[in-house]
């Protein structure tokens, strides 16, 4: 049987799709490039929490994560 649990060693597999969605929202909302949006997201407090499995932020969808990002900026 496959191991389907998320832990710190495999969390990185979930992050790119969440960041991609969030970057699309940010680029559209702020009128910035996708690259700039990605840079802002990867340097944010929300990302630091997202990449730490203990926070369980990976459970949240991109909309909820983006709303949190907006609240923190």
C-alpha positions as CSV (number, residue, x, y, z in Angstrom):
1,X,0.0,0.0,0.0
2,X,1.2,3.5,-0.8
3,X,2.1,6.0,1.8
4,X,-0.4,8.9,1.3
5,X,0.5,11.0,4.2
6,X,2.0,14.5,3.9
7,X,5.1,15.3,6.0
8,X,8.0,17.7,5.7
9,X,9.9,15.5,3.4
10,X,7.2,15.5,0.6
11,X,5.3,18.8,1.3
12,X,7.3,20.5,-1.5
13,X,5.3,18.5,-4.0
14,X,2.1,20.4,-3.1
15,X,3.5,24.0,-3.1
16,X,4.1,24.8,-6.7
17,X,0.4,24.4,-7.7
18,X,-0.7,26.6,-4.8
19,X,1.8,29.3,-5.6
20,X,0.9,29.2,-9.3
21,X,-2.8,29.9,-8.5
22,X,-1.9,32.5,-5.9
23,X,0.5,34.2,-8.4
24,X,-2.2,34.4,-11.0
25,X,-4.5,36.1,-8.5
26,X,-1.8,38.5,-7.4
27,X,-0.6,39.4,-10.9
28,X,-4.2,40.2,-12.0
29,X,-5.1,42.1,-8.8
30,X,-1.9,44.2,-8.7
31,X,-1.2,44.5,-12.5
32,X,2.2,43.0,-12.1
33,X,4.0,40.3,-14.0
34,X,3.7,36.7,-13.0
35,X,7.4,36.6,-12.2
36,X,7.1,39.5,-9.8
37,X,4.0,37.9,-8.2
38,X,5.9,34.7,-7.6
39,X,8.9,36.6,-6.1
40,X,6.5,38.4,-3.7
41,X,4.8,35.1,-2.7
42,X,8.0,33.1,-2.2
43,X,9.4,35.9,0.1
44,X,6.2,36.3,2.1
45,X,5.4,35.2,5.6
46,X,2.5,33.2,4.2
47,X,5.0,31.1,2.2
48,X,7.2,30.5,5.2
49,X,4.1,29.2,7.0
50,X,3.0,27.2,4.0
51,X,6.4,25.4,3.7
52,X,6.3,24.3,7.3
53,X,4.2,21.2,7.5
54,X,3.6,21.7,11.2
55,X,1.4,24.8,10.5
56,X,-0.9,22.6,8.3
57,X,-1.4,25.6,5.9
58,X,-1.1,23.1,3.1
59,X,-4.6,22.1,3.9
60,X,-5.8,25.5,2.7
61,X,-6.8,26.2,-0.9
62,X,-5.1,28.9,-3.0
63,X,-8.0,31.4,-2.4
64,X,-7.7,31.1,1.4
65,X,-3.9,31.4,1.2
66,X,-4.2,34.4,-1.1
67,X,-6.6,36.1,1.3
68,X,-4.2,35.5,4.1
69,X,-1.4,37.0,2.0
70,X,-3.5,40.1,1.3
71,X,-4.2,40.5,5.0
72,X,-0.5,40.4,5.8
73,X,0.6,42.9,3.2
